[in-house]
Amino acid sequence: MIGYLRDYANAITALAYLSAVIGLFLAFNGKIELGVAAMLWTWFLDHWDGHVARKTSHLRRPGVAEFGKSFDGFADLIHGVVFPAAIIILIGQGTALSLLASSVLVLAGAIRLSYFENVGLTDDARFIGIPVSYDTPLLAVLLLARRLLPDNTFPTILSAAFIILALLHVTTAIRVPAIRGAAVPIATGFAIAGSIALVMVSEISRF
């Protein structure tokens, strides 16, 4: 089984998992901004593995692509569903609203990923509904805007935002272009800039 990681795309996915563990470790140890910064790296690596898989499809051994599809799907569940749900609970400090928001997000995210696993993209390479890969970037943006908002209202805003996003995950009325080609380095630039900004915010918060 480990041999599947000799594939370039699957190796990138493995790096994404390691970054996700670092993100979870930091968040659960009270360093939420740093945790989200690390998870942004998981997010952009998740786009690079698909990009590399398409570029090296002619080099992949039989069965490697099938393994990679499932391997990548579990990474989506972590960075796009489980991690944001955990952050909502941590910031909401266990309120009923944070429980509701995280529950709705996990259920909608699981439905979204299961649907994509069976249906895939449309013929013009679009997602039906907003993919869960939008969750971590939204989390990063909200955390960067946190200092502009009253402390007592931010947990409510965070929960409300993700309840809305969860509903958009399972709608069939929206078509979203997949992040491919030139959009991949753009997403990478956003992730690197966002992670640096979150590290700076975390350092400022210490003083």
N, C-alpha and C positions, 0 to 999 in steps of 0.2 A: 504493500500500500504506500509506503514512504516513497517508492520509486516514482509515483505520480508527480512528486514535487520537483523532479528533474525537468519537468516541462516549464518553460519560461513563464507562461501565464499563471500556472498554479503556484510557482514559487513567489510571484508577486502577491497572490492571494494569501499565501502563508505569512508574508511580511505584514499584510493588512491585519491578520489575526493577532500578531504580536503587538502591533500598534494599538489594537482594540483592548487588549489585556492591560497595557500600560494606561490607556485612558480610563478604564474601569478602576484600576488600582488608585490612580490619582484622585478620581472623583470620590471614591468611597473613603479616602483619607482626607476629605475636606478641601481638596484643591480642584474645585469644579471647573474653573476656567482652564487650568492646565489639562484636565481630563478631556475637555471638549477640544482643546488644541490638538491633543494626540489623536482623538477620534477623527478630526478633519484629515489627518494623514491616512487613516484607514479608508476614509471616504474617497480621496483622490486615487489611492492605490486600487480601489475597487473599480474605477474607470479604466485605469491603465491595464489591469489584467485582461479585460475584455478587448481593449485595443490591441494588445500584444497577441491575444488568442486569434484575432482575425488576421493579423499580419503573418502569423506563423502557422496557419491552419494546415499548410501543405507539409509541415514538418512533424505534426503531432501523430503519435502512435494511436492505433485503434483503442478506444475506451477512454483515452485521456480527456477528450472533449466532454464526454458524458460525466466523468468524475469532476471536471472543472466546473461544470454547470451547477452541480449540487454543492460543491465546495464554496463557490461564489455566493450561492443562495443563502447559506448559513451565515456568511459574513454580512450580507444585506440585513438579515434578521438582527444581528448584534448591533451594528452601527446605526441602522435606520429605525429600529423598533425598540429593542430591549434597553439600549443605552439612553435614548431620550426619555423613555418611561421612567428609568431609574433617576435621572436628573430631575424630572418633574416631582417625584416623590421627595427627593432630598431637599430641593428648594422649597417645596410646599410644606415640608416638615410633617408629613403624614396627615394632612387635612383631607376631609371628605372629597373636596374638589380635585385635589391632586390624585387621589385614588380613582376617581371617576375618569379623569383625563388619561391617566396611564392605562387604565383598563380598556377604554375606548381605542386608544392608540395601538395597544398590543393586539386586540381583536381585529381591528381594521388592517393593521400591518400584516398579520398572518393571512387574512383573506386576500389582501393585495398580492402578496408574494405567491400564494398558492395559485391564484388566478393567472399570474404571469408565467408561472412554471408550466401551466397546461396550455395557455393560449399564446403567450409570447407577444412580440410586437406586431403592429398592424403592417400591412403591405408597404406602407410608406415610412417604415421604421419609427413609428410613434408608440408611446405607451398609452393605454387606456386608463384614465385616472392618473393622478400625480404619484409618481413612484416614491417609495420610502427613502430613496437616496436624497430627497430634499429635506429630510428631517434634521440631520446633523448641521447642515449649513444654516437652517433657520434657527436652530438652537444657538449657534455661534453668533449670529446677528443679534438675537435677543439679549444674549449675555453682554455683548459689546455696547448695547443701548441701555443696559441696566442702570448705569450711573446717572442716566438722564431721567429716570423714573423714581417715584417714591418707593422706598423699600417695602412698605406694607402692601403696595399694589402689584409689585412685580410677580409674586407667585400666582396671583389670579390671572394676570395677563398671560403668563407662560402657559398655564393650564388651558385657558380659553383658546389661545392660538393653536395649541396642539389638538384640541377637540375639533376645531375647524379643519385643520390639516388632515386629521384622521378621516373625517367625512369625505374630503376631497380624494383621499386614497382609493375609496371604493366607488366613486362616482363613475358613470360611463359616459358622462356628457363632456368630458375634457379629453383632449388628445395632446400629449406632451412629446416633443421631439426627443429622441434618445441623445445622450451626450456622446458624440462620436466625432472622429476626424479632428478638425481644428478646435472643436469645443473641449477636447480633453486637456490640452495645455492651458486653456483658459480656466478650466475648473481647477487645475493644479495650481495656477497662480493665485486664484481666490483662496484655496486651502492654505497655501504657504503664508500669504499675507494675513489671512484670518488667524492662523495659529500664532504668528508673531504678535499680532495685536492682542490676542488673549493672554499671551505670556506677559506682555507689558501691563495689561490691566491687572493681572494677578500680582505683579510686583508692586504696582502702585497701591493696591489694596492692603499690602503688608504694612504700609506706613500711615 
